[in-house]
Amino acid sequence: MQINTQEIMIDELFVRFFTDVTLYNTDMAKCFWQLEKMYWYYLDVTKVKEKPTEDGMKMFINNNYVRDYLLCILPEDIDIDAEFEKFIENRKTIPRCKVVLLDSEMENMLLTKGVYDDYFIFPGGKLDESDTNLMETAIRETYKEIGFDISDKINCNLYFDLTENGIQNRYFVISNIDKNTNFCSNVLNKVQYIKWFPIRYFPDNVGIHYLRANNVKEIKLSVHALKSYIADVHKTNLCLLLKIFSLF
């Protein structure tokens, strides 16, 4: 008798991610959120070598064994494909955040590079159903991606907002981070590099770091916005110092 290892794995994944079916069989948004978590976990444990395509999760849901499971736990009148398309459209409107970690001089920033990507970005991600606000998202995603707890460092008032590709992102800025901190991703098969880079060389003069323009295409707008943010901070600090000195 031949054992289908993929079917066994999918069995285990459904047991792991759908422990209480009643939470998901009446709320399709929750169901697909859970399926997305299950999908990324599946990619991790199977050690996929190639970058997942945009249709990766759709292909996963259309796997015969996965589809059979869904047909068993969902109401009979549910159109899985139509509900998935709704989920994908709504997903585009989900609030997102990034976390900008700076050193004490605000001269260097921490960037990450994904296993499947050729570009560097700031840590961050989408608001999860378990998050009550974007600060919680920032804390969760930063710890997941670089293994660093920012819960006692993040300030809800220190940020800048930026619209990129029609999507609104909130950038939380945290300075005074020790450059000797040991960063290590808590997620398998996702983050390849975690590195400090001098802000002044970005986004236009990155060749000195053996980077190509393509490596920083995703952060061009955000680095310009970050430079403006830092300039405003320095200007505010200077005005504050001048005000203090004027008292003497």
Secondary structure, DSSP 8 states (H G I E B T S, - for coil): ----HHHHHHHHHHHHH-S-GGGTSS-HHHHHHHHHHHHHHHHHHHT--S---TTHHHHHHTSHHHHHHHHHHS-TT--HHHHHHHHHHHHTTS-EEEEEEB-TTS-EEEEEEETT-SSEE-SEEE--TT-SSHHHHHHHHHHHHH----TTT--TTSEEEEEETTEEEEEEEE----TT-----SSTTTEEEEEEEEGGGTTT--GGGT--GGGGGGGHHHHHHHHHHHHHHHHHHHHHHHHHHTT-
